[in-house]
Amino acid sequence: MVTNLHTERLARTRKELAGRGVDALLLGPSADLFYLTGYDAPALERMTLLVLPAHGDARLVVPALEAPLAREHLGSPDGSPDGSPDVEVTPWDETEDPAALVRAALEAAGAAGGRLGVGDRLWSTFLLRLQAALPRAEFLAASAVTRALRMVKDAAEVEALARVAAAIDQVVNGLDELRWAGRTEREVARDLDRAIRDAGHDETCFVIVGSGPNGASPHHVAGQRVIQPRDPVVVDIGGRMAGYCSDTTRTLVVGEPPGGFLELYEVLQAAQEAGCLAAAPGIRAAAVDAACREVIAAGGYGERFIHRTGHGIGLEEHEDPYIVEGNDEPLVAGMTFSVEPGIYLPERYGARIEDIVVCTETGGRRLNTTARGLRVVAG
């Protein structure tokens, strides 16, 4: 529902549009649309598009059969059937051309031939239709505008992320209660999916269970490999609650660790600690990555840390800011991101530790609070 919060976000977006010389945003179903309106629109083959001009009326062009849902989500304090005072719902029938309605909305705002920010997640089939309908317009990625708005979380968003982090921590605290040895990764993943939803998430976003050599693949898909005694297992899990995402990784071992694994894990834990301590206002995002990487390189595993240190998180599992070499953007209080270094030895095993960190005025604060030491579960 469009609330005072969404009204304020829409106003800030218009200001950002004007400041960047962008005439309008065109946003389909996405986190951007949800952020600005509270409407979690379904992604369909029929076009749904928010037309938000820098000056002029905002309209949500929707398929007629989706209009009741859109009006319900947008709400209207005065009972108007058109949605909220901030966003007018413009339905289109099956035989109508929604791109023509978008063009009409832009023409009414004097923006049809201007610079248009198109949602990064908008399907190409819709963009091609819009380009054909608006031949005089210049198209650019909407994230040029929206990333600056969404990257720094307000207090309510940080609290939402803290709640969902606490929910995923409940799942981590239950890892010892699961049976590991003799079961397939996929069987354990099913248990974790159920536990994520039982902990209060509205949905599960992902479950990674990488056992033994599969742990050396950072985004391994849980399969039919049977977990064996002495296997290290990388468990990376996350879900969504009230729109906001959780994401955490812990590494465990089934019984006695294999040779060399304890030494590797000690290096990894020190690296993750260094990264979390490095996060502070004014510090470059790349410097957090470097803090982790330097410890791992000193431990002799530099070439085995094969991905960036982290990613922003909020309404999406991965969003700005990215904690990676080359990103010299300074951290700002309110930014939330993962710190998740990993070490991966192909054909042997891997390990990763991940916490979500919020940058505060006094430094980084972990939202995940479960133990980071190596977990030993019964074999």
C-alpha positions in Angstrom: 0.0 0.0 0.0 1.3 3.5 -0.8 2.0 5.0 2.6 3.5 8.2 3.8 6.8 6.4 3.4 6.2 5.6 -0.2 5.0 9.2 -0.8 8.3 10.4 0.5 10.2 7.9 -1.6 8.3 8.9 -4.8 9.1 12.6 -4.0 12.8 11.8 -3.5 12.9 9.9 -6.7 11.4 12.8 -8.6 14.0 15.0 -7.1 16.7 12.6 -8.2 15.3 12.4 -11.7 15.4 16.2 -12.0 18.9 16.4 -10.6 20.2 13.8 -13.1 18.3 15.2 -16.1 16.2 12.1 -16.5 12.6 12.8 -17.6 10.9 9.7 -16.3 11.3 6.2 -14.9 9.6 3.1 -16.5 9.6 0.3 -13.9 8.2 -3.2 -14.4 7.7 -5.8 -11.6 10.8 -5.5 -9.5 12.3 -4.5 -6.2 12.4 -0.9 -7.5 8.6 -0.9 -8.0 8.0 -2.5 -4.6 10.3 0.1 -3.0 8.5 3.0 -4.5 4.9 1.8 -4.2 4.7 -1.3 -1.9 3.2 -3.2 -4.9 4.8 -6.6 -5.4 3.6 -7.0 -8.9 3.6 -10.4 -10.6 6.0 -10.7 -13.6 3.7 -11.7 -16.5 3.8 -11.9 -20.3 1.4 -8.9 -20.1 3.0 -5.6 -19.5 2.9 -3.9 -16.1 4.7 -0.6 -15.9 5.0 2.3 -13.5 5.4 5.5 -15.4 7.0 8.0 -13.0 7.8 11.4 -14.6 10.0 14.0 -13.0 7.1 16.4 -13.4 3.5 15.2 -13.9 1.2 12.4 -12.8 2.5 8.9 -12.0 0.6 6.0 -13.6 0.7 2.3 -13.2 -0.2 0.7 -16.5 -1.5 -2.8 -15.7 -3.5 -5.6 -17.4 -7.2 -5.2 -16.7 -7.3 -8.5 -14.9 -4.5 -7.4 -12.6 -6.1 -4.0 -11.8 -8.1 -5.1 -8.7 -4.9 -6.6 -7.2 -2.9 -3.4 -8.0 -5.6 -1.2 -6.5 -5.7 -3.4 -3.4 -1.9 -3.1 -3.0 -1.7 0.6 -3.7 -4.6 1.5 -1.6 -6.4 4.8 -1.4 -7.2 6.8 1.7 -10.2 8.5 0.0 -11.6 5.2 -1.4 -10.8 6.1 -5.0 -11.1 3.1 -7.4 -8.0 4.3 -9.3 -5.5 3.4 -6.6 -3.7 6.0 -4.4 -3.5 9.8 -4.9 0.2 9.3 -5.7 -0.2 6.6 -8.4 -3.1 6.3 -10.8 -4.0 2.8 -12.0 -4.4 2.7 -15.8 -5.7 -0.7 -16.9 -5.5 -2.0 -20.4 -7.7 -4.6 -22.1 -6.5 -7.7 -23.9 -6.9 -6.0 -27.3 -5.2 -2.7 -26.3 -1.6 -1.8 -26.8 -0.1 -1.0 -23.3 2.9 0.7 -25.0 0.5 3.2 -26.4 -0.8 3.9 -22.9 2.7 4.4 -21.7 3.4 6.8 -24.5 0.2 8.7 -23.7 1.2 9.0 -20.1 4.7 10.3 -21.1 3.2 12.8 -23.6 0.9 14.1 -20.9 4.0 14.8 -18.8 6.0 16.2 -21.7 8.5 13.4 -21.5 7.8 11.2 -24.5 10.9 12.5 -26.3 13.1 12.7 -23.3 15.6 10.6 -21.3 13.8 7.6 -19.9 15.2 5.3 -17.1 14.1 1.8 -17.8 14.0 -0.8 -15.0 17.1 -3.1 -15.0 14.8 -6.1 -14.7 12.4 -5.2 -17.4 12.1 -7.9 -20.0 13.6 -7.2 -23.4 10.3 -7.9 -25.1 8.7 -5.0 -23.3 11.7 -2.7 -23.9 11.7 -3.3 -27.6 8.0 -2.4 -27.8 8.6 0.8 -25.8 11.5 1.7 -28.1 9.3 1.3 -31.1 6.5 3.3 -29.5 8.9 6.1 -28.4 11.4 6.6 -31.3 12.5 10.1 -30.1 13.3 9.0 -26.6 16.7 8.1 -25.1 16.8 5.0 -22.9 19.1 4.4 -20.0 19.2 2.0 -17.0 16.9 3.1 -14.2 19.6 2.0 -11.7 21.4 5.3 -12.5 18.6 6.8 -10.4 17.4 4.1 -8.1 20.7 2.7 -6.8 21.4 6.0 -5.0 18.0 5.8 -3.3 18.0 2.1 -2.3 21.6 1.6 -1.4 21.5 3.5 1.9 18.8 2.0 4.2 16.7 4.0 6.6 16.1 2.9 10.2 13.0 0.9 9.3 14.8 -1.0 6.6 17.7 -1.8 8.9 15.3 -3.1 11.5 13.6 -5.3 8.8 17.0 -6.7 7.8 17.8 -7.4 11.5 14.6 -9.3 12.0 15.1 -11.5 8.9 18.7 -12.0 9.9 17.5 -13.2 13.3 15.1 -15.6 11.6 17.9 -17.2 9.5 20.1 -17.4 12.6 17.4 -19.7 14.1 18.0 -22.1 11.2 21.7 -22.0 11.7 21.3 -22.7 15.4 19.4 -25.9 14.4 22.1 -27.3 12.1 23.4 -29.6 14.8 20.0 -31.2 15.1 19.9 -32.4 11.5 21.2 -35.8 10.4 24.1 -35.4 7.9 26.1 -38.5 7.3 24.5 -41.0 5.0 22.0 -38.5 3.5 22.1 -36.7 0.2 22.7 -33.0 -0.1 19.3 -32.7 -1.6 17.6 -34.4 1.4 19.4 -32.0 3.8 18.4 -29.0 1.6 14.8 -30.0 1.8 15.0 -30.0 5.6 16.6 -26.5 5.5 14.0 -25.2 3.1 11.3 -26.2 5.6 13.2 -24.8 8.5 13.7 -21.4 6.8 9.9 -21.1 6.3 9.2 -22.4 9.8 11.5 -19.7 11.2 9.2 -17.0 9.8 10.4 -16.3 6.3 7.7 -15.9 3.7 9.7 -17.8 1.1 13.0 -19.5 0.7 15.3 -17.8 -1.8 18.2 -20.4 -1.9 19.7 -23.3 -0.1 23.3 -24.3 -0.9 24.6 -27.5 0.6 28.1 -28.3 -0.8 29.6 -31.4 0.8 33.2 -32.6 0.4 34.6 -31.6 -3.1 31.3 -29.9 -3.9 32.1 -27.3 -1.3 34.8 -26.0 -3.6 32.0 -24.8 -6.0 30.7 -21.5 -4.3 27.2 -21.8 -5.9 26.9 -25.5 -5.9 23.4 -26.9 -6.4 22.5 -29.5 -3.8 22.4 -32.9 -5.6 22.5 -36.6 -5.0 25.9 -36.9 -3.5 25.7 -38.7 -0.2 27.4 -36.8 2.7 30.2 -38.9 4.2 32.0 -38.8 7.6 34.8 -36.3 7.6 33.2 -34.2 4.9 33.3 -30.4 5.3 29.9 -29.0 4.3 29.3 -25.4 3.1 25.7 -24.3 4.0 24.6 -21.0 2.4 20.9 -20.2 3.1 18.6 -17.2 2.7 14.9 -16.2 2.4 12.6 -13.3 2.3 10.4 -11.9 5.1 8.2 -8.8 4.6 10.1 -8.0 1.4 13.6 -8.1 2.9 16.2 -10.8 2.4 18.4 -12.9 4.7 21.7 -14.5 3.7 24.2 -16.3 5.8 26.9 -19.0 5.3 28.4 -21.4 7.9 30.7 -24.3 7.3 30.6 -27.5 9.3 32.4 -30.8 9.3 30.9 -34.3 9.8 33.0 -35.8 12.6 36.8 -35.4 12.4 38.0 -32.8 9.9 40.1 -34.0 7.0 43.8 -33.2 6.8 44.7 -29.5 6.5 41.1 -28.3 6.9 41.5 -26.9 10.4 44.4 -24.8 9.3 42.5 -23.5 6.3 39.5 -22.7 8.4 41.5 -20.7 10.9 42.8 -18.5 8.1 39.3 -18.0 6.7 37.9 -17.1 10.1 40.6 -14.5 10.7 40.0 -13.0 7.2 36.2 -12.7 7.8 36.9 -11.0 11.1 39.3 -8.6 9.4 36.7 -7.7 6.8 34.0 -7.0 9.3 36.3 -4.8 11.4 37.3 -2.9 8.3 33.7 -1.7 7.5 33.2 1.9 8.6 31.9 5.2 7.2 34.3 6.7 4.6 36.1 3.4 4.0 36.2 2.3 0.4 34.2 -0.8 -0.4 37.3 -2.1 -2.0 39.2 -1.8 1.2 36.9 -4.3 3.0 37.6 -6.7 0.2 41.3 -6.1 0.5 41.2 -6.7 4.3 39.9 -10.2 3.8 42.1 -10.9 0.8 45.3 -9.9 2.5 44.8 -12.4 5.4 44.0 -15.2 3.0 46.9 -14.4 0.8 49.2 -14.3 3.8 47.9 -17.8 4.7 48.9 -19.2 1.4 45.5 -19.4 -0.2 45.3 -16.2 -2.2 44.5 -17.9 -5.5 41.8 -20.0 -3.8 39.6 -17.0 -2.9 37.9 -16.7 -6.3 35.0 -14.3 -5.8 34.3 -10.8 -4.4 34.0 -10.4 -0.6 30.4 -9.3 -0.6 27.3 -7.8 -2.0 24.6 -5.3 -0.8 21.3 -6.8 0.4 17.9 -5.4 1.0 14.8 -6.1 -1.1 17.1 -8.2 -3.4 19.6 -10.8 -2.4 22.3 -9.1 -4.4 22.2 -5.3 -4.9 24.5 -2.3 -4.4 27.0 -1.8 -2.9 29.4 -4.5 -4.1 32.4 -5.2 -1.9 34.9 -5.9 -4.5 38.3 -4.7 -5.8 37.9 -1.6 -7.9 34.8 -0.3 -6.1 36.2 2.9 -4.6 32.8 4.1 -3.4 33.0 5.1 0.3 30.8 3.3 2.7 28.0 5.3 4.2 26.0 4.7 7.4 23.0 2.7 6.4 24.6 0.6 3.8 24.1 -3.2 4.3 26.2 -5.8 2.7 27.6 -9.3 3.2 31.2 -10.1 4.2 31.8 -13.6 2.9 35.3 -14.6 2.1 35.8 -18.2 1.0 38.7 -20.6 0.3 38.1 -23.4 -2.3 40.4 -26.3 -3.0 39.2 -28.1 -6.2 38.4 -31.8 -5.8 39.0 -31.6 -2.0 36.7 -29.2 -0.1 35.8 -25.6 0.4 34.8 -23.2 3.2 33.0 -19.9 3.5 31.8 -17.7 6.4 29.2 -15.0 5.7 27.5 -12.4 7.8 25.4 -9.4 6.9 26.9 -6.2 8.1 25.3 -2.8 8.4 27.6 0.2 8.3 26.9 2.5 11.3 28.3 5.9 12.3 30.7 4.0 14.6 31.7 1.0 12.4 30.3 -2.2 11.1 27.6 -4.1 13.0 26.9 -7.7 12.2 23.3 -8.6 11.9 24.0 -12.3 12.0 25.1 -13.4 15.5 25.6 -17.2 15.3 29.0 -18.7 16.2 31.5 -18.5 13.4 33.9 -21.3 14.5 34.0 -24.6 12.7 30.9 -26.6 13.6 31.4 -30.3 14.2 28.3 -32.4 13.7 27.8 -36.0 14.6 29.0 -38.4 11.9 
